[in-house]
Amino acid sequence: MKKIIALLLTAAMACGAAACGNKAAEESPADNSGESGATDAEQSADLYDNADGETDAAAQEEKDLYGFSEPFTIKVGFSWGSDFKFVEGESSENNQWMNLYREHNIMPEILYDVDSSQGDAKMSAAIMSGNYPDVTQASPSDFINYAQTDVIADITDVYEEYASDQLKEYVNADGGLSMQNCMVNGRLYGVPKMSNSYDSVPVMWIRADWLENLNLEIPETMEDLKAVAHAFTYDDPDQNGVNDTYGLALNGTDILTNGGGDASAIFAAYNAYPGTDGMAFVEGEDGKVTWGGSNAEGMKAGLQLLQDMYADGSLPKTFTTMNANSMFEETGAGRCGIWFGPMWAAMVPAGNAIKSDPKAHMIAAPIPTGAGQEQTDVFLTSSLESVFCVSSKCEKPEVLIKLLNLSVQKLCYPESEEEFIRFYGAPGQYSGWKPALTGTLAPLKNLDNYRKESAALQSGDTSELNAEQMGDYTNMKAFLDMYNSGDFDPEDAAFSAGIALYTVFGDPEGAYALIDDMIAKGAFKPSAYNSLPTDAMAENEETLKKLTVETIVKIITGDPVDSYDDFLETWYALGGEDVIADAQAWADSN
């Protein structure tokens, strides 16, 4: 628990990993666990100097970095992800984080409390009305817009005055790149949510038990994938004597999603990278920055493959209306055998599938190759995904910094295991870190968790595990013990938590076992642009992505593959040339 975050990042930063973040009020199941380190205040204080070159610890002790002497009310809004539920007795108003804020005289007033599907609309309406949350978490494009339209405050001075040494260390985990990206016209308008790009890279999820039933191998090439998907559709892979399965599931409503059902992995196999936001920039063969989808031949090869699978039936006709939730329902119900998604994309389906088929086994495998290469390199997102901001109408903008100081202290530098459990969460005891207004987790936590938890499962030695890792280990061990005994209840809380965690951290063929191998092999295509969206990007992003997604779906369902060339001309004309020029200008200056 005494490990400094920067030490944890050293190896991964050398591989090009970037730190980024998720919305505190709209989380994916990926954020189920976090490695937490703590350092003594004396150690941390030595790391940062004031303007005179001396430690600022004494000055910090004289001011309250975590709250106010008198109650100060802030307006907040919540939009909860579908995977989140409060434990009994807790609510948006009453939980460990709200109580902590009140202890420090920070008094949250909830403006709205909705499902994540309504979150963006609620925030937009609140801003239009002029009565919006004081503290929020914005996407990079929203952040730029908010700063330029005076929705959020310049926090340059309050950050310098109130940021704790622990917060400064946290945001400097990537060498300060993310903090630089929160500057607008030389002034600081937000604080980055530090995270881990490895959590977002796509892997291929596949039913290993279906492969075994049909005496098939994990597909290594895209042609292999097509053949396996055909067999999963027509050769009764679940051996129930009913024609009720198919090969590949895609999220047709957002086919370039960064969640389950991602088609971008298919295109990566042919060295094409349109990006989950339709705005991925890579270095081309000529050394210049280009849009990853501008590799027309690569995109057309992937589109031809998907068109063939659609015509064959191994990609079902219903994929065009399938969203993330329905896709997970399909995979969990045992109707689909292959899908692409991040490390968390089998957590829910695995627990559901085993209810109807005790032999169900979902594993993570490398993205098959498509262009004769040794491996498929997947796109590694840029470092900035979200930014913590404070309203320009807030009378005390330093409240944002104080909230961040609290979050970083409780989640990244807890004073005890008990404190970490209280604020990170424990099944049935505390609802966890998601109600935090500025949820901060230690970068690369999941990589560290995998390495320690998987080692403990093999050896039985749990002496190196922190509280969260011990909780993961206990649940995975319970799942394995019950499963191996043949006497298990899929509805058992420990069993269901254990199998979900096992797909990520415990299975030798699980997500992070694969990602760790990808790290060793450098199987990533790094982003050639790592900054905030420019005006041209923010203005054109939505139009260009909509056009890209619509074109991909139309071609998969029957439009000529060569029509992608016409699409590219339109893409460039509708602002694509401008966004590439901006990305190149940034690369030239960096």
N, C-alpha and C positions, 0 to 999 in steps of 0.2 A: 504493500500500500504506500510505500515511500518513493515510488518511481516517478521521475519527472517526465511529463508528456513528450518533451522534445526528444528524449532518448528513444522513446518508442517509435518515433517517426523516421529516424535516420535512414534505415535500410530502405524503407518504402519510398521515401522522397528521391532516393537515388534511382529508383525505377520509374519515376515520373508520377507517382501517386499525388493526387491533389486533395486538399481538405475542403469539404463543402458541407451542406446541411439540408435538413428537412424541416417542414413546417411543424411547429409545436402543436398546432391545433388541427393538423391534417396529416397523420402519420401512416406510413405503410407498415406491414408486419415485419419489415426488415429491421426495425428498430426495437428488437426484443431484448437486447442485452448490450452491456457496455463495459469495457475494461476501465477500471477507475484507478488512478494513481493519486497519492497524497504526498506532499512535501511540507516540511516544517516551514513556518512563517519566516524563520531566520534564514533558511536556505533560499527561499524564494526572494526575499528582500535583497539578497546579494546580487541578483541577476540584473537588476535594473538601476540605472543611475539617473539622478536629476540633472538639471541644467548645469549645475556646478560640478558634475562628475561624482557626486556623493550619493550614498544610498538614501532613498526617500522614505524608508520604513518609519522613522520617527515622526515625520510629518503626517504620514498616513494614520498613525495611531491617534493623532490629535483630532481627526475628523471622522465622522461616521460614514464609512464606505458602504454600509449595508442598509441604511434606513434613515429615518427622520426623528427629531425630538418630539414633534407633534404629528398627529394623524394627517396624512396627505392622500386624497382620493384620486385614483386613476381609472379611466374608462378602458374596458377590455372587451374583446369579442372572442368567442370560442367556436370552432368548427371541428367536430370530432370525426376521425376516421372510423370506418365501419368495423375495424378490428378492436376498437377500444371500448372497454366497459369499466365503470367504477366498481370497486369492491363494495360490498354491503356496508351502508353507513356513511359512504362518501358521495360527494356530488360536486358539481362545478363550484358551488359556493363553499362547500365544506370538505376540504382535503388537506393533506400535509402541506402542500405548497401555499394554499390560500391562508392557512393558519400561520405559516412561517412569515408571510408578508405582513400579516396583521401584527405579529409580534414585533416587527420592525417599523410599525406605523405606516406601512404602505397598504392602503385600503382599496381593493379592487371593486369596481362597480361594473357589473356585467351588462353590456349593451345588447348583445345577442348571444345565443347558445344553440347552435344548429348542427346538423349533419354536414360533413365535408362537401357534399354535393351542392350545398347552398352557400358555402363560405365565401367564394369570390363575389357572388351577387350581393350578399349582405354587406361585404366590405365596400364594394363600389357604391351601393345605395347610401351607406353611412357617410362616405366621403362627399357624395353629391349633396347630402343634406347639411353638411358642415358639422355633424355630430358623429365623430368616428373615434375608434380606439386610440388611446394615448400611446400604447405600446403594441407594435405589430411585427410580423415577420414577412418580408416581401421577397418576391422573386427578383432576379437581377433587372429584368425589364420594368417591372413595377417600381422597383427602387429608384431607377433613373428617372422615371416619370414623376414619382412622388417628390424627388429632390428638386426637379426643374419646375414643378408647379407649386412649390411651397407647402406641400402636404406634410412633409417631415422636417425636423429641425436640424440645423447645423450643430453637431455635437463635438466639434474639435476641442473646444475649451473645457467642456465638462468631462470629456474622456481623459484629458491630461490631468485634470484635478482629482478625479474620483476613481479612476481605474485601479484596481488592486494589482499587486505584483502577479498574483495567480492568474488574473484575467489577461494581463499583458503576455504572460508566458503561453497561455492557451491560444491567443490569436496569432502568436508568432510561430506556431508549430510548423507552418509552411514557409518560414523565412520572411514573413510579412507580405507575401503576394496578395493574399485575400484582403488584408487591411488596405493595401494600396488600391485595390479595386473598389473599395468603399469610399474613395475620395471623388468628389465632384468639384471641378474648378479649384483644385488645391485644398479643399476643405472636407472634413470627415462628416458624413451624413448617416453612417450606420456602422454596426459591428458585425462581422461575418459569423455565421454558424459554421463552426469547424466540423468536418466529418471525413468520410472516407470514400473515395471514388470506387474502390474495389467492391463496395456493397452494391453498386449499381450495374456492374458489368454483366452482360447476358451470358448464361450458360445454357446448354441443352438439357432439359429434363426429359427423362425417358423411363418407361416402365420396364425395369430389368426382368421382372417375372414374366412379362409377355415375351421378351427376347428368349428367355430360357424355354418357355412353352413351345416356341416355334423353332428352336435350335438356331437362333440368329445371333449375330455379333453386333456390338455397338457400331453404328454407322460411322465410318471414318471420312467418307466423301459425301458430297451432296447427292451424287447418284446412288450411293448406298442408302442415304436417307430416304430418297424417293422409293427405293425398293422395300425398305423396312416399313415405311408408312403404308404402302400398298398391302403388305402382308398383315399389318395391324388392322386394316380395313376389311379384308376379305378372307382371312385365314383363321378366324375365330381365336384370337390371341388369348382371351380369358377362358377358353375351353368350356363355355356354358351352352354351346350348341345353338346359340341365337346370333343373328346378324345385327349386333348392336354396338359395334365399335368402329372407330376410324383412326387415321394416323396422326394428323397434325392439326392443332388448334392455333388460331390466330385471333388477335383482338381486331376485328374488322372496323370497329368504330374509331380506333386510334392505333393504326397499324404500326406506327413508329413510337409506340409507348415505351417508357422506361420501366414498365411493370410487366405482368404476365401477358404472353401472347405477342411478344415483340418480333417483328419481321426484319428489323435492322441486322440481326445476326445472320440471316440468310444472305443479305447483300455483302456483309463483311467477308463472307467466304469467297467473294469475287472481287475483293479489294475496293468495295464501294461503301461509303459511309454517309448516308443522308442525315443521320442524327435523330435522336428521339424527339428533339424539338424542331427538326427539319432545318437546323442551322449548325451543322457540324463542319468545322474547318480543319483541313488536313494539309500536309505538305505534299504537293504533287511531284511527279517524276522530274519536273524541271526545277524543283526547289522552291517554287512559288506557292503561296497559300491559295487554296481553292476550296470550293464547297465539295464535301465528300460525295455528294450525289451527282457530281459533274462527270464522274467516270461512267460514261454512257454504256460502254460495252459491259462493264461489270454489273451495272444495274440491270441491263437487259438480260444478262445471263441468269441473274436471280429471279427476275420476273418470268422468264421462260419456264424455269423450274416450277415456280408456284402456279403458273397457268396450267402446266401439265398436271400437277397434282390436283388442281381444282377440277379440271376436266375428267380426271380419273376417279374422283370421289374421295380420295384420301385426305384432301382438304375439303371439308363439307361446304355445301352451298350456303348453309346458315352462318358461315363465318362473318359475312358482311354485316350482320346485326349483333354479333357477339361483342360484349364489352368485357372488362376484366372480371367482374363478378360472375357472369355467366360462363366465362371460360374456366374459372376455377371450379365452378359447379360441375362442368362437364368432366374435367380431369378428376375431381374428387369422386364423381359418381361412377368412374371406371369406363367412361365412354371414349376417352381419348388417350393415346399413348405417348405423344411427343408434343412438347411445347418449349418455347424459349422464354427466358425471364431471368431476373436477378437471383441472388442467393436465397431470398426468402420465398421464391415462387412455388415451392412445394410444401410449405409449412401447413397450410390449411388443407390442400388436397390430400396429403399423405394420411392425415388423421381420418378424413372422411372415407377414403378408398378402402382402408383396412376394415371398416365396418361391414362392407359387403363382400370383401375378399381378403381373408386373413393373410394371404400370401402376397398381397400388394406391396411392391417395393419400388419406390421412385428414386432414381439416382441422377446425379449431375455428371455430364460428359462434355468433352471439348466440342466446340462448334465444328462440324465437319468442314473439310476443305472443299473448295470449288474451282480453284484456278491452278491446281497442281503444286501448290506450295506445301511446305512441311507442316505448317500450322496456320490456323486462322487467327489473325490478330484482331481483337475487339477494341472498339473505340473507348478511350478513357476520357471521361468528361472533364471539362475545365474545372478549375478549383472553386469557383463561386456559384453556389446554387441558391442561397437565400441570405437575407440580411436582416438583422434586428434593427428596428427604427423606433423613433419616438416622434409623436405629433408636434408640429410647429405651434400648435395651440396649447401644448402642455406648459403649465407655469413653472414646473421644475424639471427640465429635460434630463437632469442628472439622475432621475429615477430609473432611467433605462440602464445606466452604468451600475447603479446599486443593485438592481435586479440581476444583472449579469454577474456581478461579484458574488451574490448569493448562490446563483446556480452553479457557477464554476467551483466555488468552495464546497458545496454539498455533493456535487456529482463527480468532480475530478480530483478534488483534494479533501475528501472527508476526514474528519478528526478521528473517526472510529468506524469499524465495520457496521455497528448498529446504526450510526448516522447514515451511512451509505444505503443500507437496506431501507431505512425509513423514507428516504427521498428518491431512491431509484425504484423502489417497489418490491413487494414480495407477494406471491400468490395468496389471496385471501386475507392479507393483512393491510397492504397499502396499494393504492391505485397506480403508483409509479410516478415517473418523471414527466409524463405527457401533460398533466395539468400545469406544469411550470410555464410561466409567461415567457421565459427565455430558456428553454430547455437546451442544455449544453452537455454533450457526452465526450469522453476522451477520444481523440482521433485514433483510428486503427484499432479500436477496442475489439472488434469482431475477429480480426486476424489473431490478436493475442489470445482471445478466448478460445478460438479453435485450437491453437497450438497447445495450450495448457489443458483444456478439457479433453481433447482427444488423447493426449498422453496419459491423463489420469484414468480414462476409461480402459486403456490398455494395461496400465501397471497397477491400478488400484491405489496409487499414492496421490492423495489429495492435498499434500502439505503446501503446494505452491499455489493453490487456488484462493482467489479472494472471495468475498461473500457472494457476489453475483455468479461467479464461475462455479462456486460450490452448489448454488441453487440449480444451475443448468445441469451440472454433473448428477445431482441427486435425482432430478426428473428423468434424465436420459438413462441412468442406471435402473430406475424403477421400471421404465418402459422395457428395457432389454431383459430384465429379470422376468417380468410378467410374460413378455412375448416368447422368450425361450422356453418357459415352462409350459407353454401351450394353453395356459389357463389365464385369460385376460379379459377385461371388460373395456372395450374401446371408449366407453363414456367415462371411465375413471379419470379424475382430474390429472393425476400424476402421469398416467399412461398417455393421455392426449397431449399434455405439455411436453412430455418426453419425446414422443415421436416427431413432433414439430421441430424441436430443437435438434434432434438427431439428424434430420435432413440437412441441417446447416453445419453443425459443429462436430457431430459424433461419428457419422457414417464414413468409413474409409473411401466411399464413393459419393460422398456428400458435397455440398456446395463449396465449403471453404477448403476442403482437401484439394479440390480442383483448382480453386483460385490461388492457393498457395503454390501449386505446381505452375500455374500460369505466371505468377510473379517470378519464380525461379527461371522460367523460360523467356521472360519478357514478352509475353504474348499480347501486347497491347499496341494500339495505334493512338499515340498521344494527340491531344488537341493542339492545333497550331495557333489557336487564339484563346488567351486566358485573361480576359478582362470583362468589364461590364459591356452590355450591349450599347453600340453606338446609336445615334439618332436614326440612322438608316436601318439598322438591325431591329430596333424597337418598333419602328414604323412599319416595316415590311414582314416581320417574322410571322405574324398570324396568317397573312395572305399567302405567303410562300409555303408555309407548312400545309395549309388547307389544300392548296393546289397540288402539292406533292402527294399527300395522302389520297386525295381523290383520284389522281392519275394512277397511282400504284394499284388501288382497288379495281379501277376500271380495266386495267391491263390484265390483272389476275383473272378477272371474270370474263375476259374475251376480247377486249380491244387489242389491235395489233401491237406486238411488242415494240416494233420500230416507231410507234407513236411517241415513245419516250423521247426521241430526238426532237420532235415538235414541242413537247413539253419543256425541254431544256431551253429552247429559244424563248419561250414565253417566260420561264422562270428568270432568265437573265434580264429580259425586258421589263419585268414587273418589280425590279429593285434588286435582283440578284447580283448584277454587276456592281452596284453600289456597296452592298454588304461585303462582297469579296474584296473590293478596293479598301474598305475600312479595315478588314482583317489583315490585309497585306501591310497597310500603313502601320498598324500596331506591331506586327512582326518585325518590320524594318526598324522600328524605334526601340525594340527590345531585343 
